[in-house]
Amino acid sequence: MKITIKESDFNRIYEHALSVAPDEACGLIAGTDGEDGIREIKKVYILENIDHTNEHFTIDPREQLKAVKDMRTLGLTPLGNWHSHPETPSRPSEEDKRLANDSSASYLILSLEKEGSPVLNAFHVEGEQGNKTVRKEELIIVEERQD
């Protein structure tokens, strides 16, 4: 699967992740699933990690509900979530895999491991507990036109 994200949304995620580091940052992504197989992120939600730790995240349930209501109002499809890894690579940890329970979701992970060189990857996780398969999805950062 291919996923597109606007450069401005990537920058919002990156800037927020830097602002809360060393804690993990988190949020949701919404958009459309095109008939051409391209998943387009149209809106990124920056939500609070109520755990305030660098090892895992829990999205504030009230903020999550508000974001899902906003998606419905805008006619967007929930596509998955994103979170940062302040000190580790952009790949799902064992905990990320264990908690990935939606096989239709895309999971975006932003690594801040190398200062000044953020790495954002998207993943698909499916399977039963103890036997999950992780597949990297093609993530395209779309430059926006400056008129």
FILUM-593025 format. One record per atom (N, C-alpha, C, CB): x, y, z. Coordinates in steps of 0.05 Angstrom, whole numbers, padded with zeros to 5 digits, always signed. Glycine has a CB too. Example, Ala and Ser with C-alpha at 12.3 -4.5 7.8 and 13.67 -1.06 7.14 Angstrom:
// FILUM-593025
+00264-00114+00156 +00246-00090+00156 +00264-00066+00156 +00226-00089+00181 +00257-00045+00142 +00273-00021+00143 +00258+00001+00157 +00282-00012+00114 
//
This chain:
// FILUM-593025
+00017-00024+00000 +00000+00000+00000 +00018+00025+00000 -00019+00000+00024 +00009+00045-00015 +00022+00071-00015 +00006+00090+00002 +00026+00082-00044 +00020+00107+00017 +00007+00127+00034 +00020+00154+00027 +00010+00120+00064 +00004+00175+00025 +00015+00202+00021 +00009+00219+00045 +00003+00214-00005 +00027+00236+00051 +00024+00256+00073 +00036+00282+00063 +00038+00246+00100 +00022+00304+00068 +00032+00330+00060 +00056+00337+00077 +00009+00352+00063 +00074+00351+00064 +00099+00360+00078 +00092+00376+00102 +00116+00376+00059 +00071+00393+00101 +00064+00410+00124 +00054+00392+00147 +00042+00430+00116 +00040+00370+00141 +00032+00352+00163 +00055+00337+00175 +00011+00332+00152 +00074+00329+00158 +00099+00316+00168 +00113+00336+00187 +00117+00308+00144 +00115+00361+00178 +00129+00381+00195 +00114+00386+00221 +00131+00407+00180 +00087+00385+00221 +00072+00389+00246 +00078+00366+00265 +00042+00390+00240 +00079+00341+00255 +00085+00318+00272 +00113+00321+00283 +00082+00291+00255 +00132+00327+00266 +00160+00330+00274 +00163+00351+00295 +00178+00336+00250 +00152+00375+00290 +00155+00397+00310 +00142+00390+00336 +00142+00422+00298 +00119+00377+00336 +00106+00369+00361 +00123+00348+00375 +00078+00358+00355 +00133+00329+00361 +00149+00308+00373 +00174+00320+00387 +00158+00287+00353 +00186+00339+00373 +00210+00353+00385 +00201+00368+00411 +00222+00373+00365 +00178+00380+00410 +00169+00397+00433 +00163+00381+00458 +00145+00413+00425 +00155+00355+00455 +00149+00339+00478 +00171+00319+00485 +00123+00324+00474 +00192+00317+00468 +00214+00299+00474 +00226+00306+00501 +00236+00300+00451 +00235+00287+00517 +00240+00259+00509 +00215+00241+00511 +00261+00248+00527 +00191+00251+00517 +00167+00235+00517 +00160+00228+00488 +00144+00249+00531 +00145+00205+00485 +00134+00199+00459 +00111+00218+00453 +00125+00169+00458 +00109+00226+00428 +00086+00242+00419 +00067+00223+00404 +00095+00266+00400 +00042+00231+00402 +00023+00212+00388 -00001+00228+00377 +00013+00191+00408 -00015+00213+00360 -00039+00225+00348 -00052+00206+00329 -00032+00251+00334 -00072+00216+00314 -00086+00200+00295 -00083+00211+00267 -00116+00199+00302 -00088+00195+00247 -00088+00204+00219 -00115+00196+00206 -00064+00191+00203 -00124+00214+00188 -00150+00210+00175 -00147+00219+00146 -00173+00225+00189 -00164+00207+00129 -00163+00215+00101 -00181+00197+00084 -00135+00213+00090 -00169+00188+00062 -00185+00172+00043 -00168+00148+00033 -00194+00189+00019 -00183+00127+00026 -00171+00104+00013 -00180+00105-00016 -00179+00077+00026 -00161+00111-00034 -00168+00114-00062 -00172+00087-00076 -00147+00129-00076 -00188+00087-00097 -00192+00063-00113 -00166+00054-00126 -00213+00068-00135 -00147+00072-00129 -00121+00066-00141 -00102+00052-00121 -00108+00091-00152 -00112+00048-00096 -00096+00035-00076 -00079+00054-00060 -00079+00014-00088 -00081+00080-00065 -00066+00100-00051 -00082+00111-00028 -00056+00123-00069 -00071+00109-00004 -00084+00120+00020 -00073+00148+00024 -00078+00102+00046 -00091+00168+00025 -00083+00196+00026 -00090+00207+00054 -00096+00212+00004 -00069+00215+00069 -00074+00228+00095 -00082+00257+00089 -00048+00226+00113 -00106+00264+00098 -00116+00291+00093 -00115+00308+00119 -00144+00291+00082 -00115+00294+00142 -00114+00309+00167 -00098+00293+00188 -00142+00315+00177 -00081+00307+00202 -00065+00295+00224 -00075+00308+00250 -00034+00300+00220 -00080+00291+00269 -00089+00300+00296 -00066+00297+00315 -00114+00284+00305 -00059+00319+00328 -00038+00319+00349 -00053+00315+00375 -00021+00346+00348 -00048+00293+00389 -00062+00287+00414 -00042+00283+00437 -00080+00262+00410 -00053+00284+00461 -00035+00282+00485 -00029+00253+00491 -00048+00296+00508 -00004+00248+00497 +00005+00222+00508 +00001+00225+00538 +00035+00215+00500 -00020+00213+00549 -00026+00217+00577 -00007+00201+00595 -00054+00208+00583 +00010+00184+00583 +00030+00169+00599 +00055+00186+00604 +00038+00143+00584 +00060+00205+00587 +00083+00223+00590 +00109+00207+00596 +00079+00243+00613 +00115+00189+00577 +00140+00173+00580 +00152+00170+00552 +00133+00145+00592 +00178+00162+00552 +00191+00157+00526 +00190+00128+00517 +00221+00166+00529 +00175+00111+00532 +00174+00083+00525 +00148+00074+00513 +00180+00067+00549 +00127+00089+00516 +00101+00081+00504 +00082+00105+00505 +00089+00057+00519 +00059+00102+00492 +00040+00123+00492 +00012+00113+00497 +00041+00139+00466 -00005+00129+00508 -00033+00125+00511 -00047+00151+00503 -00042+00116+00540 -00063+00149+00482 -00078+00173+00472 -00100+00180+00492 -00089+00169+00444 -00102+00206+00498 -00124+00215+00516 -00150+00207+00503 -00122+00246+00520 -00167+00191+00517 -00192+00182+00506 -00211+00204+00498 -00205+00163+00525 -00212+00225+00513 -00230+00248+00506 -00221+00261+00480 -00231+00269+00529 -00195+00265+00477 -00185+00277+00453 -00189+00258+00429 -00155+00283+00456 -00186+00232+00434 -00190+00213+00412 -00219+00213+00403 -00183+00184+00422 -00238+00214+00421 -00267+00215+00414 -00273+00241+00398 -00284+00214+00439 -00261+00263+00407 -00265+00289+00394 -00254+00288+00365 -00252+00312+00409 -00231+00275+00362 -00218+00273+00335 -00236+00256+00317 -00190+00261+00337 -00246+00233+00327 -00263+00215+00311 -00288+00229+00303 -00269+00189+00326 -00300+00245+00320 -00324+00261+00313 -00318+00281+00291 -00335+00275+00338 -00294+00293+00293 -00286+00312+00273 -00282+00298+00246 -00259+00326+00281 -00270+00274+00246 -00267+00259+00221 -00294+00254+00208 -00252+00232+00227 -00313+00246+00224 -00340+00240+00214 -00352+00265+00202 -00359+00229+00236 -00350+00288+00216 -00361+00313+00206 -00348+00321+00179 -00356+00335+00227 -00323+00316+00176 -00308+00323+00152 -00310+00301+00130 -00279+00328+00158 -00323+00279+00136 -00326+00257+00117 -00300+00242+00112 -00336+00268+00091 -00282+00242+00131 -00256+00229+00129 -00257+00201+00142 -00234+00245+00142 -00241+00183+00133 -00239+00156+00143 -00216+00155+00163 -00234+00135+00121 -00220+00143+00187 -00197+00139+00205 -00177+00120+00191 -00206+00128+00233 -00152+00128+00189 -00132+00112+00175 -00113+00098+00194 -00117+00129+00155 -00111+00108+00218 -00092+00096+00237 -00081+00116+00257 -00069+00083+00222 -00057+00112+00266 -00045+00130+00285 -00016+00135+00279 -00048+00120+00314 -00004+00154+00294 +00024+00159+00291 +00035+00163+00319 +00029+00185+00273 +00060+00157+00322 +00074+00164+00347 +00104+00167+00342 +00069+00142+00369 +00118+00178+00361 +00146+00182+00358 +00162+00162+00375 +00154+00211+00365 +00186+00157+00365 +00206+00142+00381 +00229+00162+00385 +00215+00115+00365 +00230+00174+00409 +00250+00195+00414 +00279+00185+00412 +00245+00207+00440 +00283+00159+00419 +00311+00150+00421 +00316+00124+00406 +00317+00145+00450 +00296+00114+00391 +00299+00089+00377 +00291+00091+00348 +00283+00067+00391 +00298+00071+00331 +00292+00073+00302 +00262+00073+00296 +00304+00050+00288 +00256+00081+00272 +00228+00082+00262 +00219+00054+00253 +00225+00102+00238 +00213+00037+00273 +00202+00011+00267 +00186+00003+00292 +00224-00010+00261 +00166-00014+00289 +00149-00021+00312 +00164-00037+00333 +00125-00038+00302 +00161-00028+00358 +00173-00042+00380 +00155-00067+00386 +00175-00024+00406 +00164-00084+00403 +00148-00107+00411 +00121-00098+00423 +00163-00125+00431 +00122-00077+00439 +00097-00066+00450 +00079-00055+00428 +00103-00044+00471 +00091-00041+00409 +00075-00030+00386 +00061-00052+00372 +00093-00014+00366 +00075-00074+00367 +00063-00097+00353 +00040-00109+00370 +00084-00119+00347 +00045-00112+00396 +00026-00124+00414 +00000-00108+00415 +00037-00127+00442 +00003-00081+00414 -00020-00063+00416 -00034-00057+00390 -00012-00038+00429 -00022-00066+00368 -00033-00061+00341 -00055-00081+00336 -00011-00062+00319 -00080-00073+00340 -00102-00092+00338 -00121-00086+00315 -00118-00091+00363 -00115-00067+00298 -00132-00060+00276 -00117-00066+00250 -00141-00030+00277 -00124-00088+00237 -00109-00096+00213 -00114-00078+00189 -00116-00124+00206 -00133-00059+00191 -00138-00040+00169 -00122-00014+00173 -00168-00034+00167 -00110-00011+00197 -00096+00014+00204 -00068+00015+00192 -00095+00017+00234 -00060+00040+00188 -00032+00046+00182 -00020+00058+00208 -00028+00066+00158 +00004+00049+00214 +00018+00058+00238 +00042+00073+00230 +00025+00034+00257 +00043+00100+00235 +00065+00116+00227 +00083+00120+00252 +00056+00144+00216 +00109+00116+00248 +00128+00120+00270 +00150+00139+00261 +00140+00092+00278 +00153+00160+00277 +00174+00180+00272 +00197+00176+00291 +00162+00209+00275 +00221+00171+00280 +00244+00168+00297 +00259+00194+00299 +00263+00146+00286 +00266+00201+00324 +00283+00225+00329 +00310+00216+00338 +00269+00243+00351 +00317+00191+00333 +00342+00179+00343 +00367+00195+00334 +00344+00151+00332 +00367+00204+00309 +00389+00220+00299 +00381+00249+00298 +00399+00210+00271 +00392+00265+00316 +00385+00293+00318 +00386+00308+00291 +00403+00307+00338 +00364+00321+00285 +00363+00337+00260 +00357+00320+00235 +00388+00351+00256 +00354+00294+00239 +00348+00276+00216 +00324+00258+00223 +00373+00259+00208 +00300+00269+00223 +00277+00253+00230 +00271+00232+00208 +00252+00271+00234 +00262+00209+00216 +00254+00188+00198 +00226+00179+00204 +00274+00163+00200 +00208+00182+00184 +00180+00174+00186 +00175+00151+00168 +00161+00198+00180 +00165+00129+00180 +00157+00105+00164 +00129+00097+00171 +00177+00082+00170 +00116+00083+00153 +00089+00073+00157 +00090+00042+00157 +00069+00084+00135 +00073+00030+00173 +00073+00001+00176 +00044-00010+00176 +00088-00008+00201 +00042-00034+00167 +00017-00049+00169 +00023-00073+00187 +00006-00058+00140 +00006-00078+00207 +00010-00100+00226 -00015-00116+00226 +00017-00089+00255 -00012-00143+00223 -00035-00160+00225 -00027-00187+00237 -00047-00164+00197 -00047-00203+00244 -00042-00229+00256 -00051-00230+00285 -00013-00236+00254 -00049-00254+00296 -00057-00259+00323 -00034-00252+00342 -00066-00289+00327 -00041-00248+00368 -00021-00242+00388 +00000-00264+00387 -00034-00240+00416 +00025-00256+00389 +00047-00275+00388 +00055-00284+00360 +00039-00299+00404 +00040-00276+00340 +00046-00284+00313 +00038-00261+00294 +00031-00311+00305 +00048-00237+00299 +00041-00214+00283 +00061-00210+00260 +00039-00189+00300 +00051-00202+00238 +00067-00196+00214 +00068-00166+00211 +00056-00210+00189 +00091-00155+00207 +00095-00127+00202 +00105-00123+00174 +00114-00114+00223 +00091-00105+00159 +00100-00099+00132 +00103-00068+00130 +00079-00110+00111 +00125-00060+00119 +00130-00031+00115 +00113-00022+00091 +00160-00025+00110 +00099+00000+00094 +00084+00012+00072 +00100+00034+00059 +00056+00022+00082 +00095+00039+00034 +00109+00061+00020 +00096+00087+00028 +00108+00057-00011 +00112+00104+00040 +00103+00130+00050 +00115+00152+00032 +00110+00135+00080 +00098+00169+00021 +00107+00190+00003 +00100+00217+00016 +00094+00188-00025 +00120+00233+00020 +00116+00260+00031 +00112+00278+00007 +00140+00269+00049 +00089+00290+00005 +00081+00307-00018 +00088+00336-00013 +00051+00303-00024 +00104+00347-00030 +00110+00376-00028 +00085+00391-00037 +00135+00383-00045 +00080+00413-00023 +00057+00429-00030 +00066+00453-00047 +00042+00439-00005 +00050+00460-00066 +00057+00482-00084 +00056+00508-00069 +00038+00482-00108 +00075+00525-00075 +00076+00552-00064 +00068+00571-00087 +00105+00559-00052 +00046+00583-00085 +00037+00601-00107 +00049+00629-00105 +00007+00604-00107 
//
